[in-house]
Amino acid sequence: MKAVLPERVRAHLARLPAAVETAWYMDTDSCVKGVAGAEILWLDFGVREVDHVIDAGSDLKWVTALATGVDGWPLDLFQKRGLVLTNGAGLGAIPISEYVVLGLLAGLKGAAALVRAQDRREWLKRPPTLEELYGKRALIYGYGSIGHAIGERLRAFGVAVIGVRRRPGLPTSGEVNPGREAAAGGRGQGEPGVIASTEWESKLPQTDLLILAVPLTGATRALVGQPQLAALPQGAWVVNIARGGLIDETALVAALKSGHLGGAYLDVTETEPLPPTSELWSLPNVILTPHTSWATHHLLERGAAIFLDNLNRYLRGEPLRNVVDLTSGY
């Protein structure tokens, strides 16, 4: 059985089963060359023209990736070929949840104003804000492994958390624990504080922190627009660490400029890189990071752990973790 794998994860895959023949690649061209005769393919971030790579792998059965979002992939081709696709759901839970706490604390405490005052060597006469994270009410739309990790950290700050899932009773898979070991299993069955996606808008008037951690699909594009933002209480914050297309950016800018929203922490935007002409750059109540909330030294080792677990499952004919529903797109 042949597997085509990224060269950069070789050091983390020393325990590959002897029955697996490996071909290592460094770029799209070497991936296309190596995929001939392969049954398993790990698609790295740098691989372009995914449809060309898949076409070259006529014997492929299982494709995997570190990425969680696959909204830009030719999923119809995967369906046509009958391929199983697994993703990196859960790999970014720890760094992303830490970034959310960072963004909210920086925004609520006025960290930007404090840093700029330091740059000016100015001792402020009063603090920029008097806000606290404690006592806030968070609604996390997308309560998978990342949403869970965000909720756990916010609860430690005294935040009341409600999670939103399309199917609240299904378990959460692909979680990674703080000990850096990939863990199977899940949660969700009868879990308190988790509601269905059909109920989320009714909770907006009682939401101080609206956090988006859901995949971008046809059903979630422009999920948050003017009506949803208007339903939030005065001073609420919006957080998006998923995909920029989840929010109507024009409506968001208007709500931020009007003072209805307290602010926004955005790790993603509708267009990336964010154009220099965007008003989001200059709004004082916006915290921007350049799609970096996933960043961690441990990404490859965690990804390799999940891949090895799935590889052993594959060899035993068992169900794989993190299987993407090619129809729904996540």
N, C-alpha and C positions, 0 to 999 in steps of 0.2 A: 504494500500500500504506500503510495507516494503522497507526501505533503509538501507544499511550497510555502516557505516561511520567510519573514523579513530578517535580514542579516542582523539588524540591531537588537533583536531579541534572542539571538543565539546563546548569549551568556546566561540567560534565564531559563533555557530549555535543555539543560544538561541531562535531565531525567526522561528523555523521550524513549518510548518503548522500542525495543530492538526490531520489532516487526515493521516499523515505519521508516521508509526511505525518504530522506529529506533533500530538498533543493532550496538553496538560500538565494534571495535576491536583494538588490539594493535600490532599484528604480523600476519604472514601468517596463522598460525594454527587457530587462533581465527577468522580470516577473512573467512577461508574455512568453519568453523562451522557456522558462522553467515549468510553466503550468501544463505543458503537453504531457499527457499520461497521468496527471495528478488527480487524486480523488478529493484532496483537502487543500484549501487555499486560505491563508491568512492575508487579508488585504490591509496593507499599511496605509497611513494617512497620505503619504506622498504618491500613491498610485493614481495615475490619471487614466481617463478613458476606460472606466470600469467595464463597460459593455464589450470593448475590444478584448480585454483580458479574459472575460467570461467566455466569449466566443472562441478564444484560443484554447480554453480548457474543456475539451469535448467530453472528458471523463469525470468532470467535477460532480461531487454530490453534496459537499458541505463547504460553505464559505463562512469565515468568521472575521471579525474586525474589533479594534479597540473602541471605535466610535460608538456612541449611543444613538445619536440621530442619524437616520439613513434616508432622510427626506429628499436628498439629491441623487439617490442611487436609482438605477433602472430596475425597480422592483418587478415590473411587468416581465422583464427578461428572466429574472430569477424564477418567477411563477411558471413561465413557459418552459423553462428547463427543468422544473421540478426540484430546484435546489433548496437545501436547508440553509438559512442564514441566521447566524448568531451574532450578537453585538456585545458591547462593553458595558451593558447596564450595570450600575453599581460601582464601577471603577472610580468614578469621580465623586462619589458621595462625600468622602472626607474633605478633600480640598474645596469642593464647591460649597458645602455647608459652612466651612470656615470663612469663605469669601462672603457669604450672605451675612454672617454675623459681623464681619469687618465692615461691609458696606452700610449696614443699618446703624451700627454704632458710630461710624464716621459721620453719617448723615445726621443722625439725631443729636449727636454731641457737637456738631459744627467743627469737625476736625480740619476741614479745608481752610476755614477762617483762622484757626489756630496756627496751622502750618504757614499760611501766608503772612500772618503777623510775625511769626518767628523769622521768616525770610526778610521782613522789614526791620527786624530787631526792635519790635514794638511790644511793650508789655500792656496787654489789653486791660482796660479798666473794669470790664465786666465780661463774663463768659458769653460766647456766641449764642448759646441756647440754655434752657433749663430742663430739657427733655430727658426722660428715662426710657429705657427699653422695658423695664419692669412694669407689669400690669397691662401691657399692650395685648391686643387680640390679633392673632395671625390666621389667615386663611391661605393654605398652601394648595394650589391647584396643580395636581400631579403628585400623588402621594405614593410613588414607588420608592426605591431605595434611596434616591437623592432627597426626595421630599421627607422621608422618615428621618434621615440624618439631620436635615435642617430643623425639623420639629423637635428632635431630641436636644439639640443645642439651644434652641430658643426657650424651651421649657426650663432649662437650667438657669435662664435669666429671668424667670418668673413670667414668661409670656404664655397666654392661653392659646392653644393651637387646635385648629380644625383642619383635617386633611380632606382633599377632594379626589375621588377616583371614579373612573367610568364604571367599574364593577367593584364596589367596595368589598365584596366577599372573597375575591381572589387573592391568593398569597402574593407577597412581594418576593421576587427572585433576584439573584445576582448581587446580593449584598456583600460588602467587604467590611470586616470588623477592624477596630483600631489596631489590632495586633498584626495587621497586614496580611492576614491569611484569607484566601477566598473561602466563602462560606455558602453552602447551599441552604435550601430551606426558605421560609418566608413567614409572612404575617398577613393579617387582613381579615381572617375569618372572625366575624363578630367583634372586630376591634372597635372600642369606643372612640369617639371623636373623629370618625371617618364618615363622610357623607357621599352620596352619589353626585355625579356631575350635573344631574338635572336639578339639584337643589342649591347649587353654589351661589347663584345670583341673589337668592333670598337672604343670604348671610352678609352681603356687602355692606349694608348700613351699620353692621356691628363689627366691621373689619378695620383695624388700624394699619395692618401690614398685609398687603396682597402680594403673594409670592408665586411666581409662575415657574413651574418645573415640569411642564408637560411637553411631549413631542409636538412638532408642527405637522399637522395633517390638514386635509380639506375641512375637517370639522372644527379645528382649533385656530385656523388662520383668522386674524383680526378678532380673536376671542374677547379682547378687552378694547372697547371703543368708548365713545362719548357717554352712552347711557350707563355703562358699568362704572366708569370713572365718576360720573355724577352721583351714583348711588353710594359711593364711599363717603364716610364722614369727613368733615373739614379737617385738614391736617394729616390725612392718611398718607402712607408711603407705598409705592409700588416697586416690586423687585422682579427683574427678569433675568434668569440665568440659563434660559432654554434656547429660544429662537426669537429673533427680532420680529418676525412676522406674526407673533401672537398678539401684538399690540398695534392699534391704530396710532402711529407715531404723531400724526398731526393733532389728533385728539389729546394725546398725552402732553405734548408741548403746550397746548392751550390750557389744560388743567393745571399744569405747573406754573405757567405765567400768571394765571388768574389768582393764584394763591389758594385754590381749593385743595390741591394736594400739598402735603408738607414737603414731599420730595420723591425722588426715584433713584434707585440703584440699578444700573443697567450694565450687565456684562456682555450683552448682545444687542445689536441694533438691526433695523430693517435692511440697511446697506452696510456691508463691512468690506474694507475699513470705513468708518464713519466719515462722510465727506466734510472737509473743512468748513463748508457753508452751513452745516447743520446748526440750528439754534441750541441743540442739546449741549454743545461744547461750552456755551457761555452762560447757561442758566445756573445760578448759584445754588439751587436746591437739587442738583443732579450730581451723583457720583458715577463716574464712568470708568470701566476697566475694559481692556481690548480683547474680550473673549478669552480671558486667561484664568477663569475660575477653576478650570479642570487641572491646572498645572501642579505637578508634584513629582518629586524624585522617584516615587514609588509606583508610577503608572505602569511601567513595563513589567515589574515583578508581579504586580497584582494581575495584570492581563495575562501573563504567562501562567500564573497559578490557575486561573479560570480555564485557559486553553488546555492545560494538562489534565484538569479534571474532566473537561468535556471530551478530550481525546480518548481517555480511558473509558468514558461512557460510550463513546462512538464505537470503540473496538469491542465492547461487550454488548452492543446493540441496545443500549438503554437510552431513555429520553435525554436530550441535551438541555443545558441551562441557557437562559437568555435567547431563546428562539424568537425571532421576529415574525410577527403576523404580517405576511406580505400584502394582505388585503387592507388592513388598517394602517400599516406603515410604521409600526413600532412593536 
